[in-house]
Amino acid sequence: AFLTGQGVSVVTQLMVPPIFLHRYLNGIEVYGEWIALSAAVNYLGTINFGIQTYANNQATIHYSRGEVERCKSVQSSAMGLILMIALVLAPVSGLLLLLPIASWLDLKHVTQNQAAWTLYLLVLLILINMIFSLLANSFVVVGKAHKGTNWTNFLRFASVAALAVFAWEHASFPILALTQLLLNVVVTLMVIVDIRTTAPML
Protein backbone atom coordinates (compact mmCIF):
# COMPACT_ATOMS: atom_id res chain seq x y z
CA ALA A 1 0.00 0.00 0.00
CA PHE A 2 2.80 2.41 0.87
CA LEU A 3 4.69 1.49 -2.31
CA THR A 4 1.57 2.27 -4.33
CA GLY A 5 1.46 5.64 -2.60
CA GLN A 6 4.95 6.42 -3.85
CA GLY A 7 3.83 5.53 -7.36
CA VAL A 8 0.84 7.86 -7.04
CA SER A 9 3.18 10.66 -5.97
CA VAL A 10 5.29 10.17 -9.08
CA VAL A 11 2.21 10.11 -11.32
CA THR A 12 0.97 13.30 -9.66
CA GLN A 13 4.19 15.11 -10.45
CA LEU A 14 4.34 13.86 -14.03
CA MET A 15 0.70 14.15 -15.12
CA VAL A 16 -0.55 17.61 -14.22
CA PRO A 17 2.21 20.10 -15.17
CA PRO A 18 2.44 19.08 -18.86
CA ILE A 19 -1.34 19.43 -19.23
CA PHE A 20 -1.29 22.94 -17.81
CA LEU A 21 1.62 23.88 -20.04
CA HIS A 22 0.03 22.39 -23.15
CA ARG A 23 -3.64 23.33 -22.76
CA TYR A 24 -3.52 26.86 -21.32
CA LEU A 25 -2.34 29.95 -23.11
CA ASN A 26 0.78 31.12 -21.25
CA GLY A 27 0.71 27.71 -19.58
CA ILE A 28 3.86 28.18 -17.50
CA GLU A 29 2.50 31.35 -15.90
CA VAL A 30 -0.98 29.87 -15.41
CA TYR A 31 0.45 26.79 -13.72
CA GLY A 32 2.61 29.02 -11.54
CA GLU A 33 -0.48 30.94 -10.43
CA TRP A 34 -2.34 27.70 -9.64
CA ILE A 35 0.63 26.61 -7.53
CA ALA A 36 0.71 30.01 -5.80
CA LEU A 37 -2.96 29.75 -4.81
CA SER A 38 -2.58 26.12 -3.71
CA ALA A 39 0.49 26.92 -1.62
CA ALA A 40 -1.27 29.90 -0.01
CA VAL A 41 -3.78 27.58 1.69
CA ASN A 42 -1.51 24.60 2.37
CA TYR A 43 -0.31 26.32 5.54
CA LEU A 44 -3.80 25.69 6.94
CA GLY A 45 -2.89 22.01 7.05
CA THR A 46 -0.83 22.79 10.15
CA ILE A 47 -4.03 23.70 12.03
CA ASN A 48 -4.45 19.96 12.52
CA PHE A 49 -1.24 20.03 14.64
CA GLY A 50 -1.20 16.27 14.97
CA ILE A 51 -4.74 15.77 16.28
CA GLN A 52 -5.49 12.76 14.11
CA THR A 53 -2.02 11.23 14.60
CA TYR A 54 -2.28 11.43 18.38
CA ALA A 55 -5.93 10.32 18.44
CA ASN A 56 -5.38 7.28 16.25
CA ASN A 57 -2.25 6.22 18.14
CA GLN A 58 -3.97 6.61 21.50
CA ALA A 59 -7.13 4.86 20.28
CA THR A 60 -4.96 1.98 19.01
CA ILE A 61 -3.36 1.61 22.45
CA HIS A 62 -6.76 1.51 24.15
CA TYR A 63 -8.19 -0.92 21.58
CA SER A 64 -5.22 -3.31 21.93
CA ARG A 65 -5.78 -3.32 25.70
CA GLY A 66 -9.46 -4.14 25.21
CA GLU A 67 -10.51 -0.68 26.41
CA VAL A 68 -13.03 -0.23 23.63
CA GLU A 69 -15.08 2.54 25.27
CA ARG A 70 -11.96 4.64 25.97
CA CYS A 71 -10.86 4.01 22.37
CA LYS A 72 -14.19 5.30 21.06
CA SER A 73 -14.05 8.26 23.44
CA VAL A 74 -10.64 9.35 22.12
CA GLN A 75 -11.79 9.00 18.53
CA SER A 76 -15.04 10.89 19.05
CA SER A 77 -13.22 13.68 20.90
CA ALA A 78 -10.78 14.05 18.01
CA MET A 79 -13.62 14.11 15.49
CA GLY A 80 -15.47 16.69 17.57
CA LEU A 81 -12.40 18.91 17.77
CA ILE A 82 -11.75 18.72 14.02
CA LEU A 83 -15.41 19.41 13.23
CA MET A 84 -15.34 22.40 15.58
CA ILE A 85 -12.24 23.77 13.84
CA ALA A 86 -13.91 23.27 10.45
CA LEU A 87 -17.19 24.89 11.53
CA VAL A 88 -15.30 27.95 12.80
CA LEU A 89 -12.87 28.32 9.92
CA ALA A 90 -15.34 27.68 7.07
CA PRO A 91 -17.42 30.84 7.61
CA VAL A 92 -14.46 32.93 8.77
CA SER A 93 -12.59 32.00 5.58
CA GLY A 94 -15.47 33.59 3.65
CA LEU A 95 -13.66 36.87 4.33
CA LEU A 96 -11.22 35.79 1.60
CA LEU A 97 -13.93 36.67 -0.92
CA LEU A 98 -13.57 40.31 0.11
CA LEU A 99 -9.78 40.50 -0.03
CA PRO A 100 -7.68 41.56 -3.07
CA ILE A 101 -6.08 38.12 -3.47
CA ALA A 102 -5.11 38.59 -7.12
CA SER A 103 -3.21 41.81 -6.49
CA TRP A 104 -1.57 40.49 -3.30
CA LEU A 105 -0.23 37.44 -5.16
CA ASP A 106 0.42 39.47 -8.33
CA LEU A 107 -1.76 37.16 -10.44
CA LYS A 108 -2.09 38.11 -14.11
CA HIS A 109 -4.21 35.34 -15.65
CA VAL A 110 -7.13 35.11 -13.21
CA THR A 111 -9.55 37.80 -12.10
CA GLN A 112 -9.88 38.96 -8.50
CA ASN A 113 -13.20 37.13 -8.21
CA GLN A 114 -11.74 33.88 -9.58
CA ALA A 115 -8.71 34.07 -7.30
CA ALA A 116 -10.82 34.70 -4.19
CA TRP A 117 -13.27 31.87 -4.92
CA THR A 118 -10.44 29.50 -5.76
CA LEU A 119 -8.71 30.25 -2.48
CA TYR A 120 -11.93 29.87 -0.49
CA LEU A 121 -12.77 26.52 -2.11
CA LEU A 122 -9.23 25.30 -1.47
CA VAL A 123 -9.62 26.24 2.21
CA LEU A 124 -12.80 24.15 2.39
CA LEU A 125 -10.86 21.35 0.69
CA ILE A 126 -8.21 21.45 3.43
CA LEU A 127 -10.91 21.26 6.11
CA ILE A 128 -12.68 18.31 4.47
CA ASN A 129 -9.32 16.60 4.04
CA MET A 130 -8.68 16.87 7.79
CA ILE A 131 -11.87 14.87 8.39
CA PHE A 132 -10.91 12.39 5.69
CA SER A 133 -7.44 11.89 7.21
CA LEU A 134 -8.83 11.16 10.67
CA LEU A 135 -11.25 8.61 9.23
CA ALA A 136 -8.85 6.93 6.80
CA ASN A 137 -6.08 6.65 9.37
CA SER A 138 -8.47 5.24 11.98
CA PHE A 139 -8.21 1.84 10.27
CA VAL A 140 -4.86 1.46 12.05
CA VAL A 141 -6.79 1.10 15.32
CA VAL A 142 -8.19 -2.28 14.25
CA GLY A 143 -4.97 -3.45 12.58
CA LYS A 144 -5.98 -2.55 9.01
CA ALA A 145 -3.64 0.34 8.30
CA HIS A 146 -3.35 -0.75 4.67
CA LYS A 147 -7.03 0.05 4.09
CA GLY A 148 -6.53 3.64 5.18
CA THR A 149 -3.43 3.94 3.01
CA ASN A 150 -5.31 2.52 0.04
CA TRP A 151 -8.12 5.05 0.54
CA THR A 152 -5.54 7.85 0.69
CA ASN A 153 -3.89 6.57 -2.49
CA PHE A 154 -7.27 6.34 -4.21
CA LEU A 155 -8.19 9.89 -3.24
CA ARG A 156 -4.86 11.29 -4.38
CA PHE A 157 -5.00 9.49 -7.72
CA ALA A 158 -8.65 10.39 -8.30
CA SER A 159 -7.91 14.04 -7.47
CA VAL A 160 -5.00 14.15 -9.88
CA ALA A 161 -7.02 12.44 -12.62
CA ALA A 162 -9.95 14.84 -12.15
CA LEU A 163 -7.61 17.83 -12.12
CA ALA A 164 -5.95 16.56 -15.30
CA VAL A 165 -9.30 16.07 -17.09
CA PHE A 166 -10.64 19.52 -16.22
CA ALA A 167 -7.29 21.18 -16.90
CA TRP A 168 -7.28 19.49 -20.32
CA GLU A 169 -10.59 21.29 -20.94
CA HIS A 170 -8.85 24.47 -19.68
CA ALA A 171 -11.43 24.96 -16.93
CA SER A 172 -11.25 28.04 -14.74
CA PHE A 173 -9.44 27.89 -11.40
CA PRO A 174 -12.68 27.93 -9.33
CA ILE A 175 -13.95 24.92 -11.32
CA LEU A 176 -10.67 23.08 -10.71
CA ALA A 177 -10.91 23.80 -6.97
CA LEU A 178 -14.61 22.88 -6.80
CA THR A 179 -13.90 19.57 -8.54
CA GLN A 180 -11.28 18.73 -5.92
CA LEU A 181 -13.60 19.71 -3.08
CA LEU A 182 -16.57 17.64 -4.31
CA LEU A 183 -14.33 14.63 -4.94
CA ASN A 184 -12.96 14.83 -1.39
CA VAL A 185 -16.50 14.99 0.04
CA VAL A 186 -17.59 11.94 -1.97
CA VAL A 187 -14.54 9.85 -1.04
CA THR A 188 -14.88 10.85 2.63
CA LEU A 189 -18.47 9.55 2.57
CA MET A 190 -17.21 6.34 0.94
CA VAL A 191 -14.68 5.89 3.75
CA ILE A 192 -17.45 6.33 6.32
CA VAL A 193 -19.46 3.57 4.61
CA ASP A 194 -16.36 1.33 4.53
CA ILE A 195 -15.73 1.90 8.24
CA ARG A 196 -19.36 1.11 9.07
CA THR A 197 -19.01 -2.13 7.10
CA THR A 198 -15.56 -3.42 8.05
CA ALA A 199 -14.93 -1.83 11.47
CA PRO A 200 -18.33 -0.80 12.92
CA MET A 201 -16.88 -0.25 16.40
CA LEU A 202 -15.13 2.80 14.98
C-alpha positions in Angstrom: 0.0 0.0 0.0 2.8 2.4 0.9 4.7 1.5 -2.3 1.6 2.3 -4.3 1.5 5.6 -2.6 5.0 6.4 -3.8 3.8 5.5 -7.4 0.8 7.9 -7.0 3.2 10.7 -6.0 5.3 10.2 -9.1 2.2 10.1 -11.3 1.0 13.3 -9.7 4.2 15.1 -10.5 4.3 13.9 -14.0 0.7 14.1 -15.1 -0.6 17.6 -14.2 2.2 20.1 -15.2 2.4 19.1 -18.9 -1.3 19.4 -19.2 -1.3 22.9 -17.8 1.6 23.9 -20.0 0.0 22.4 -23.1 -3.6 23.3 -22.8 -3.5 26.9 -21.3 -2.3 30.0 -23.1 0.8 31.1 -21.3 0.7 27.7 -19.6 3.9 28.2 -17.5 2.5 31.3 -15.9 -1.0 29.9 -15.4 0.4 26.8 -13.7 2.6 29.0 -11.5 -0.5 30.9 -10.4 -2.3 27.7 -9.6 0.6 26.6 -7.5 0.7 30.0 -5.8 -3.0 29.8 -4.8 -2.6 26.1 -3.7 0.5 26.9 -1.6 -1.3 29.9 0.0 -3.8 27.6 1.7 -1.5 24.6 2.4 -0.3 26.3 5.5 -3.8 25.7 6.9 -2.9 22.0 7.1 -0.8 22.8 10.1 -4.0 23.7 12.0 -4.4 20.0 12.5 -1.2 20.0 14.6 -1.2 16.3 15.0 -4.7 15.8 16.3 -5.5 12.8 14.1 -2.0 11.2 14.6 -2.3 11.4 18.4 -5.9 10.3 18.4 -5.4 7.3 16.2 -2.2 6.2 18.1 -4.0 6.6 21.5 -7.1 4.9 20.3 -5.0 2.0 19.0 -3.4 1.6 22.4 -6.8 1.5 24.2 -8.2 -0.9 21.6 -5.2 -3.3 21.9 -5.8 -3.3 25.7 -9.5 -4.1 25.2 -10.5 -0.7 26.4 -13.0 -0.2 23.6 -15.1 2.5 25.3 -12.0 4.6 26.0 -10.9 4.0 22.4 -14.2 5.3 21.1 -14.1 8.3 23.4 -10.6 9.3 22.1 -11.8 9.0 18.5 -15.0 10.9 19.0 -13.2 13.7 20.9 -10.8 14.1 18.0 -13.6 14.1 15.5 -15.5 16.7 17.6 -12.4 18.9 17.8 -11.7 18.7 14.0 -15.4 19.4 13.2 -15.3 22.4 15.6 -12.2 23.8 13.8 -13.9 23.3 10.5 -17.2 24.9 11.5 -15.3 27.9 12.8 -12.9 28.3 9.9 -15.3 27.7 7.1 -17.4 30.8 7.6 -14.5 32.9 8.8 -12.6 32.0 5.6 -15.5 33.6 3.6 -13.7 36.9 4.3 -11.2 35.8 1.6 -13.9 36.7 -0.9 -13.6 40.3 0.1 -9.8 40.5 0.0 -7.7 41.6 -3.1 -6.1 38.1 -3.5 -5.1 38.6 -7.1 -3.2 41.8 -6.5 -1.6 40.5 -3.3 -0.2 37.4 -5.2 0.4 39.5 -8.3 -1.8 37.2 -10.4 -2.1 38.1 -14.1 -4.2 35.3 -15.6 -7.1 35.1 -13.2 -9.6 37.8 -12.1 -9.9 39.0 -8.5 -13.2 37.1 -8.2 -11.7 33.9 -9.6 -8.7 34.1 -7.3 -10.8 34.7 -4.2 -13.3 31.9 -4.9 -10.4 29.5 -5.8 -8.7 30.2 -2.5 -11.9 29.9 -0.5 -12.8 26.5 -2.1 -9.2 25.3 -1.5 -9.6 26.2 2.2 -12.8 24.2 2.4 -10.9 21.3 0.7 -8.2 21.4 3.4 -10.9 21.3 6.1 -12.7 18.3 4.5 -9.3 16.6 4.0 -8.7 16.9 7.8 -11.9 14.9 8.4 -10.9 12.4 5.7 -7.4 11.9 7.2 -8.8 11.2 10.7 -11.3 8.6 9.2 -8.8 6.9 6.8 -6.1 6.6 9.4 -8.5 5.2 12.0 -8.2 1.8 10.3 -4.9 1.5 12.1 -6.8 1.1 15.3 -8.2 -2.3 14.3 -5.0 -3.4 12.6 -6.0 -2.5 9.0 -3.6 0.3 8.3 -3.3 -0.7 4.7 -7.0 0.0 4.1 -6.5 3.6 5.2 -3.4 3.9 3.0 -5.3 2.5 0.0 -8.1 5.1 0.5 -5.5 7.9 0.7 -3.9 6.6 -2.5 -7.3 6.3 -4.2 -8.2 9.9 -3.2 -4.9 11.3 -4.4 -5.0 9.5 -7.7 -8.7 10.4 -8.3 -7.9 14.0 -7.5 -5.0 14.1 -9.9 -7.0 12.4 -12.6 -9.9 14.8 -12.2 -7.6 17.8 -12.1 -6.0 16.6 -15.3 -9.3 16.1 -17.1 -10.6 19.5 -16.2 -7.3 21.2 -16.9 -7.3 19.5 -20.3 -10.6 21.3 -20.9 -8.8 24.5 -19.7 -11.4 25.0 -16.9 -11.2 28.0 -14.7 -9.4 27.9 -11.4 -12.7 27.9 -9.3 -14.0 24.9 -11.3 -10.7 23.1 -10.7 -10.9 23.8 -7.0 -14.6 22.9 -6.8 -13.9 19.6 -8.5 -11.3 18.7 -5.9 -13.6 19.7 -3.1 -16.6 17.6 -4.3 -14.3 14.6 -4.9 -13.0 14.8 -1.4 -16.5 15.0 0.0 -17.6 11.9 -2.0 -14.5 9.8 -1.0 -14.9 10.8 2.6 -18.5 9.5 2.6 -17.2 6.3 0.9 -14.7 5.9 3.8 -17.5 6.3 6.3 -19.5 3.6 4.6 -16.4 1.3 4.5 -15.7 1.9 8.2 -19.4 1.1 9.1 -19.0 -2.1 7.1 -15.6 -3.4 8.1 -14.9 -1.8 11.5 -18.3 -0.8 12.9 -16.9 -0.3 16.4 -15.1 2.8 15.0 
